[in-house]
Amino acid sequence: CPAKRDLLTRVHENGDARLLPHLRPLRTTTGCGPFHRFDCWSCLRKGDELDDAIHAIESRAAAKP
């Protein structure tokens, strides 16, 4: 998880819309463990980095003609 967290900075700065289908599911708080009831990526949501990266990409995508 620390490696993925470190990538969020690069994604925030340089990511494009192709990453959105991979990032948005990371917001989900269930999906792991028995009966898919546990959080798979809670470490990515401890701060605002994930949401900030998604919003930055969405903003860049909306600004392109």
C-alpha positions as a Markdown table, in Angstrom:
| # | Residue | x | y | z |
|---|---|---|---|---|
| 1 | Cys | 0.0 | 0.0 | 0.0 |
| 2 | Pro | 2.8 | 2.5 | 0.7 |
| 3 | Ala | 4.0 | 2.1 | -2.9 |
| 4 | Lys | 0.5 | 2.8 | -4.3 |
| 5 | Arg | 0.2 | 5.8 | -2.0 |
| 6 | Asp | 3.4 | 7.2 | -3.3 |
| 7 | Leu | 2.1 | 6.9 | -6.9 |
| 8 | Leu | -0.9 | 9.1 | -6.1 |
| 9 | Thr | 1.4 | 12.1 | -6.2 |
| 10 | Arg | 2.5 | 11.3 | -9.8 |
| 11 | Val | -1.1 | 10.5 | -10.8 |
| 12 | His | -2.3 | 13.8 | -9.3 |
| 13 | Glu | 0.3 | 15.7 | -11.3 |
| 14 | Asn | 0.4 | 13.8 | -14.6 |
| 15 | Gly | -2.5 | 11.3 | -14.7 |
| 16 | Asp | -5.1 | 11.4 | -17.5 |
| 17 | Ala | -8.6 | 10.1 | -17.9 |
| 18 | Arg | -7.4 | 6.6 | -18.7 |
| 19 | Leu | -6.6 | 6.1 | -15.0 |
| 20 | Leu | -10.1 | 7.0 | -13.7 |
| 21 | Pro | -11.6 | 3.5 | -14.2 |
| 22 | His | -8.7 | 2.2 | -12.0 |
| 23 | Leu | -8.9 | 4.9 | -9.4 |
| 24 | Arg | -12.6 | 5.2 | -8.8 |
| 25 | Pro | -13.1 | 1.6 | -7.5 |
| 26 | Leu | -10.4 | 2.3 | -4.8 |
| 27 | Arg | -13.0 | 4.5 | -3.1 |
| 28 | Thr | -15.1 | 1.4 | -2.3 |
| 29 | Thr | -14.9 | 0.4 | 1.3 |
| 30 | Thr | -15.8 | -3.3 | 0.8 |
| 31 | Gly | -14.7 | -6.1 | -1.5 |
| 32 | Cys | -12.0 | -8.1 | 0.3 |
| 33 | Gly | -12.0 | -11.0 | 2.7 |
| 34 | Pro | -14.9 | -13.4 | 3.4 |
| 35 | Phe | -18.1 | -12.3 | 1.8 |
| 36 | His | -16.3 | -9.2 | 0.5 |
| 37 | Arg | -17.2 | -7.3 | 3.6 |
| 38 | Phe | -13.7 | -5.8 | 4.4 |
| 39 | Asp | -12.0 | -2.8 | 3.1 |
| 40 | Cys | -9.2 | -3.5 | 0.5 |
| 41 | Trp | -7.6 | -0.1 | 0.3 |
| 42 | Ser | -8.3 | 1.8 | 3.5 |
| 43 | Cys | -4.7 | 2.9 | 3.5 |
| 44 | Leu | -5.3 | 4.9 | 0.3 |
| 45 | Arg | -8.1 | 6.8 | 1.9 |
| 46 | Lys | -6.4 | 7.9 | 5.1 |
| 47 | Gly | -5.8 | 11.3 | 3.6 |
| 48 | Asp | -7.2 | 13.2 | 0.7 |
| 49 | Glu | -4.6 | 12.1 | -1.8 |
| 50 | Leu | -6.9 | 9.6 | -3.7 |
| 51 | Asp | -9.8 | 12.0 | -4.0 |
| 52 | Asp | -7.5 | 14.9 | -4.9 |
| 53 | Ala | -5.9 | 12.8 | -7.6 |
| 54 | Ile | -9.2 | 11.8 | -9.1 |
| 55 | His | -10.5 | 15.4 | -9.0 |
| 56 | Ala | -7.3 | 16.7 | -10.7 |
| 57 | Ile | -7.6 | 14.2 | -13.5 |
| 58 | Glu | -11.3 | 15.0 | -13.9 |
| 59 | Ser | -10.5 | 18.7 | -14.1 |
| 60 | Arg | -7.8 | 18.2 | -16.7 |
| 61 | Ala | -10.1 | 15.9 | -18.7 |
| 62 | Ala | -12.9 | 18.5 | -18.6 |
| 63 | Ala | -10.6 | 21.3 | -19.7 |
| 64 | Lys | -9.5 | 19.4 | -22.9 |
| 65 | Pro | -11.4 | 20.3 | -26.0 |
